[in-house]
Amino acid sequence: MKEICIHIENKVLIREFNKNRDIEEVEKLERSCEVGYRKGISISTNFMGDPLCRIRLYPTHVMLIAELVGNGELVGVIRGCLKHVGTSHGKTHMNIGCILGLRVSPKHRRLGIGLKLVESMEGWAIKNGAEYICLAIEANNVASTNLFVLKCNYIKLSSLVILVQPISSRVRHPPQEVRIEKLSSDQAISLYKSILEGKGLCPVDIDMILKENLSLGTWVSFFGKEEWIGLHGKEKNSEDFILRTPSSWAMMSVWNTCATYKLQIIRRSYPCMCFYATLSHARAKVFPCLKIATCDLLDKPFGFLFLYGLHGEGQRIGELMKSLWCFACNLAGNVKDCKAIITELEVSDPLRGFLPQGTSMSCIEDIWYLKRVRGSSSNEDDRWTTMPEGEHLFVDPRDF
């Protein structure tokens, strides 16, 4: 990509990230942009020495940085990737650019750097064939909303809610009448493709997601008095089981973020019993007010499991989904440095009502925005900006 010079108070150069040259400065910038500290507790994100960790799993990705001409100070970064998605009934495929992280140094904000980084990322996405560009913004992030909506003409696509459950030392077991079985990757792929067909935008590379090392697996739950023909034995790899589901069943997949990046909580002076933390590069708060003893977390890595692909059918899916959630909590307890499980659902998704509700559950609203960058926005085929909520997105675990 060509280096672009723009004029603000000082000259700024927008260029691609160079690991050997920029890694330390990028990590320093990330720390300066971290939010969430109170009474001596600060939050620092650990990229495990890899600032590209959030986008590396996408075949096409880029990280752009903004630096001051002259002294070379790094004042901004933006990450982006290209997703290849399928549309309704698999009739068409298209590329969608996704912005996953925009940071501007606190002392260099309101100078147009963020806007120029976004414009440069849009140019990269268009050059690589993107028809749309999307991103997520927390509902209360006024500055980012103004930038993307008022200055860059993005429109609201969908409202999602992020649910966060801290892991308890108390082991809970699903009811004995409920069976929980792990699917083979081929079975999971077949089942998801069957479910997602015609539901809007879904990743074409769902097989790569489910076979990635960070994916711990896919599980289904159903009542033991019923049989799910095709799950075992000679038919283990057969797709016949899709047509022979029990009367009620539920499913989920699990992504292990602990192996990618962690949240480090560092003691500055003394602990507080309630703190406000964010995983800013994961675009979602891990816990807005997690009421647990901070002595259990201070100076220790903090990772989480991300649950995705939640789906259920039948009259008793509530009981089955709660059993899967309980199973996930126990699974997380056996993963090193894992302190929470997280999922993301449509605000109006009926499954939300089946997940545990209580003081330990935190909810954060996330808004997805979309912009058409290729072709006319008035095109009759431009249905992704007008579809009802709940019909667009398969939440991609790689975004976390």
Steps between C-alpha positions, in 0.01 A plus 500: 500500500628847416598724787258791532590842640221710650517847652376585843680697767805291407556277200382146559598193304255208463680174422482128561620350827858373503556247777873559544458876499168560672411227748622674815343833404167336416489329839585832667219672309253228597589546867451876474152445353387243757187586691388372831683596814386602841665535838838369402395220264607529138415273211763399248438279198755237411522421128741214572755695292272499195298819430350323197350218708141613445523506121769245423247217459343678202683424172484868399581748776697816566603733780565866419681744724519879509831660591618857523738600224826617646519334838328176392267494803223244458166674562236262367425145382213325326446130429290353225426178316296365214223248560361280224133446582205321347162665457144372501468134395865499395416654162764772519833556672663833573787659688440715805773707660502512878664761722601335827708760680552876471727675748624859509743630761306701763715811448449492122123463484259741325763573234351285224736206545221251573308610191806461276574156643141393425516641147830320438350173629197546276732552204683176584171309530366633169828415326457142626147467366281592800139588422423604856698594811370430849606561858360485852480788746389490861164674534638764738810585292389843376833600345528190282132516404539860386810412298353204316137613468524877453835529320534163323133428421465156662146386582373280779476134405428309819484527878682231694548435866813349652436277801781439747497231770790471747612148577408376845695240696167333570451217251150467360387197304229492231185302588544123466224481240701722264765350272786717373698363206797640311465508121775419257617805304334361185171454683518853641573645156204318346266603779601868490472517123151356524400751769662807345366451150281796417561685829697790352876545527709205614868416450576285196799359686296357789699179459826686568351659811383169645829323419723780631716405801334770712161332454451256787206333330125495445253339738131412476257432782176303493293287735633152566167329446532588132758376254685718250560252222830545324706645786690178571624181349539441129300811418733728695601699192166478325282806439185292557480613860396850381166355395454292816525755778312446830184696570701752704873569472759776541857559386800727550867525402784621721799720407801523732620861514735414787751368247491824297509788742439563865400782728757588763380678812783685669499626858609865532427567863210311653214283371136596472211260517329631190683615190415592144703317237508472126664284243521799270654317206226238522245784464307375803514552874592182679317603810357846570478439874614154601440460871765246591804524720769675295767323703411192291580687177773749579831434326348199320403451134130521429363305201154388394315250283276642229181305426366540148257337260237466774186344355208294618178345374196350668277589793758423772804683364513716813596206722750373245667835447540550874661156516749596228580823684566301818718261300698795359562637849643167610706476181645845565601394848743254343660753263811675630453869584131494399287713730179554302281384213360750252244487223341750265136491389249718323323725751170343390626140481263271695800294618606794716211424734623145551844593629563548873379832635649628823734745668806323363387541139607822328352634178656745256320628192697501178386667177613372161528756220528445125602709199468411135824591322447342159198570279197717570344494846160532328548172313196273540732217598639700792286315756761469774440856617122455517449148637333468844730448796581139576542396136848628416793375694670182602718621786855417393716381794811628321381854575580427864 
